[in-house]
Amino acid sequence: MKIKFWGVRGSIPTPGKTTVRYGGNTSCIEIETDKGSTIIFDAGSGIRELGFKLLKKMPVSAYIFFSHTHWDHIQGFPFFVPIFIPTSTLKLYAPKPLKESESLESIMKNQMSYQVFPISLDAIQNMNSKIQYNDIIEGKINIPELENEGITILSQYMNHPVVCLGYKIIYDGKTIVYTGDNEPYYNVFDKNLSINKSSGDKAKSVLFDDEEDDVDDKEAENTVEMMNKKFINFIRDCDYLISDSQYTEEEYKTKLGWGHTSIETNISRALEAKVKRLILFHHEPMRGDDALDELIRNHRKSLAGSGNSIELSAAYEGLEITI
């Protein structure tokens, strides 16, 4: 089984001289199985180049798993050439939304409505390319063709402003986890959080009347602890953890609730879960190659000094890993 990274950037594509080495394309990861099946995580702008590669082994057949449908994870799909090829078979999976009107099929078709894209997805499907939409929930994903190859795929809800799934692939005793976008769970009802305070000489709660105990803090804290433990169990002992690491801990202080994780928190969680290799992903669009190099260098030095053996790296476009 092989992993290849086609897009590693978060939020928006960032081409330019400061991102040449790590790359500026948004999220897209290819996994090629030993039997030649293609599994894709997310369809950010990086999927465009992947599409050209797949044309070399026609007809194209692929399983595309979306962590969620924020634009940086779907924006490359209209430029994914296999959707225009009549012989292509594409099976798409994404978290089941809270509203039926926001299904994966609806989102993808709206992105390619004639008002914003010159060729509608309905017109493409009339060309006979086979695109199947699957809105899924947390748990085991039943795909008989992959199960016949000995591959198990599990999903788990992640903490993000929209419904988001992380994915786990288990094959031949090895485990790969892709978190998609995620943030550690925290007590959103905590009156002491800066996001729950208004400005002024005497800060008051924006959400609550300070005179009343509107929320059972203990119950909320217990729920937060339970959900964070659930995340740790999902990644426990995995061989490769590909995790959203958009911020530093200092940056995260002003980004609480944005749905992303700091590098420091990811390292801490990976150590707790005894992860073998942590691959930082979904890089901050404002962070250039040199800054990423420095962060990785400093964190590797810190890990070595503390005697921890976890392997730490940052994903870059073109990175290939054979499992």
FENDAGI-V911229 format. One line per field, one symbol per residue. ss: DSSP state (H for helix, E for strand, C for the rest). burial: b if it has 24 or more other ideal C-beta (glycine too) atoms within 12 Angstrom, else e. A space follows every 50 residues. Layout:
ss->???
burial->???
This chain:
ss->CEEEEEECECCCCCCCHHHCCCCCCECEEEEECCCCCEEEECCCCCHHHH HHHHHHHCCCEEEEECCCCCHHHCCCHHHCHHHHCCCCEEEEEEECCCCH HHCHHHHHHHHCCCCCCCCCHHHHHCCCCEEEEEEECCEEECCHHHHCCC CEEEEEEECCCCCEEEEEEEECCEEEEECCCCCCCCCCCCCCCHHHECCC CCCCECCCCCCCCCCCHHHHHHHHHHHHHHHHHHHCCCCEEEEECCECHH HHCCCCCCCCCEHHHHHHHHHHCCCCEEEEECECCCCCHHHHHHHHHHHH HHHHHCCCCCEEEECCCCCEEEC
burial->bebbbbbbbbbbbbeeeebeebbbbbbbbbbbbeeebbbbbbbbbbbbbb bebbeeeeebbbbbbbbbbbbbbbbbbbbbbbbbbeebbbbbbbbbbeee eebbbebbbbbbeeeeeeeebeebeeeebebebbbbeeeebebeebeebe bbbbbbbbbbebbbbbbbbbbeebbbbbbbbbbbbbbbbbbeeeeeeeee eeeebeeeeeeeeeeeeeeeeeeeeebbebbbebbeebbbbbbbbbbbee ebeebbebbbbbbbbbbbbbbebebbbbbbbbbbbebebeebeebbeebb eebeeeeeebbbbbbbbbbebeb
